[in-house]
Amino acid sequence: MATALPCSILRTLTIMISSPPTIPPANGYTVKWRVVGTTTWNVVSNLYGSTLQIPAVPACYNIEGTVQADCAGGGSSNPTTFAVTGNVSSCESFTLESVGVYTYTPCGATSGIPINVTTPPQTICAIVGTVVSGRGLTWSSTNTQCI
């Protein structure tokens, strides 16, 4: 099974309430979000206003979620769904530490390429979130930007 590098670039997700109610919800809004394809929801409650901001959302992945008004006393609105496309063009240096075949997307490219490492360590410059290795292979990121 292949393992994708965790996304190290975070962003603030901003959700605009296009038609806020005349009377705001007593306990604000609750936003539930997750990376598409995962099962764990992140829940942020007690958000107020027509612009809701969720910090520290991974920028590399597609995000899905819901927004729901918490009206107190157990009442809440129907959830409204949203989706955000991941988009990161940042590149970092990665050290491929094991012998084996890795796949990564070089900076400036749009698709992944394989690289066979026969004498590790080998350093590559790749788009964040695209380094993939087979079982047992290891890599690390220096979190250093590269071109």
C-alpha positions in Angstrom: 0.0 0.0 0.0 1.4 3.4 -0.9 1.7 6.2 1.6 1.2 9.9 0.6 3.2 12.6 2.4 1.1 14.6 4.9 0.3 18.1 3.8 2.5 20.6 5.7 0.9 23.7 4.2 -2.1 25.0 6.2 -4.6 27.7 5.3 -7.5 29.5 6.8 -10.8 28.3 5.3 -13.2 31.2 4.9 -16.9 30.5 4.6 -19.2 33.3 3.6 -22.9 33.1 4.8 -24.5 34.6 1.7 -27.9 35.2 3.3 -27.4 35.5 7.1 -30.6 35.4 9.1 -32.1 38.6 10.6 -31.7 37.1 14.0 -28.4 35.3 14.4 -28.3 31.7 15.8 -28.1 31.8 19.6 -25.0 29.6 19.7 -23.5 30.6 16.4 -22.7 28.2 13.6 -21.0 24.8 13.7 -18.7 23.8 10.9 -17.8 20.2 10.3 -15.0 19.5 7.8 -12.7 16.7 6.6 -10.3 15.8 3.9 -12.2 14.0 1.1 -11.9 10.3 1.5 -11.3 10.3 5.2 -13.8 9.4 7.9 -12.8 11.7 10.7 -14.7 15.0 11.0 -13.2 18.2 12.5 -15.8 20.2 14.3 -15.6 23.9 15.1 -18.5 25.4 17.1 -19.6 28.8 18.3 -18.7 30.7 15.1 -20.5 34.0 14.7 -21.0 36.5 11.9 -21.5 36.1 8.1 -17.8 35.3 7.6 -16.7 32.1 9.3 -13.0 31.4 9.5 -11.5 27.9 10.2 -7.7 28.0 10.8 -5.2 25.2 10.1 -6.9 23.4 7.2 -4.5 21.4 5.0 -4.2 23.2 1.7 -3.0 20.2 -0.3 -6.2 18.2 -0.2 -9.8 18.5 -1.3 -12.0 19.4 1.7 -15.7 18.7 2.2 -18.0 19.8 5.0 -21.2 21.3 6.4 -22.3 24.5 8.1 -25.2 24.4 10.5 -26.8 27.1 12.7 -27.1 26.2 16.4 -30.3 27.7 17.6 -30.0 26.6 21.2 -32.4 24.3 23.1 -31.4 21.4 20.8 -32.6 23.2 17.7 -30.5 23.6 14.6 -30.9 24.4 10.9 -30.5 21.8 8.1 -26.8 21.5 7.3 -25.5 23.2 4.2 -22.7 21.4 2.4 -19.5 22.8 0.9 -16.5 21.6 -1.0 -13.1 23.2 -1.5 -10.5 22.1 -4.0 -7.0 21.6 -2.6 -4.4 23.7 -4.4 -0.8 24.0 -3.5 2.0 24.8 -5.9 4.6 25.1 -3.2 7.7 22.9 -3.6 9.9 21.5 -0.9 13.1 19.4 -0.8 12.6 15.8 0.2 15.2 13.2 1.1 14.4 9.7 -0.2 16.0 7.5 2.5 15.4 3.9 1.3 16.2 1.9 -1.7 13.1 1.5 -3.9 10.8 3.2 -6.4 9.1 6.4 -5.4 6.6 8.5 -7.3 6.5 12.3 -7.1 5.4 15.4 -9.1 8.4 17.7 -9.8 7.9 21.4 -9.5 6.4 22.9 -12.7 5.0 19.5 -13.8 1.3 18.3 -13.7 1.8 14.6 -13.3 3.8 12.2 -11.2 7.0 10.4 -12.3 8.7 7.4 -10.9 12.3 7.5 -9.5 14.3 4.4 -8.6 16.6 5.1 -5.7 19.5 2.6 -5.7 21.9 4.6 -3.5 20.1 6.6 -0.8 19.8 9.2 0.4 18.7 11.1 -2.7 17.2 14.6 -2.6 14.4 15.7 -4.9 12.4 18.9 -5.3 8.7 18.0 -5.4 5.2 19.6 -5.1 4.1 19.3 -1.5 1.8 16.4 -0.9 2.8 14.4 -4.0 5.7 12.2 -2.8 4.4 8.6 -2.6 6.4 5.5 -1.6 5.7 1.8 -1.5 5.5 -0.2 1.7 8.6 0.1 3.9 10.2 3.0 2.0 10.9 6.2 4.0 11.4 9.8 3.1 11.5 13.1 5.0 11.0 16.7 4.2 13.3 19.5 5.3 10.3 22.0 4.9 12.7 24.0 2.8 11.2 25.7 -0.3 12.8 24.8 -3.6 12.3 25.6 -7.2 
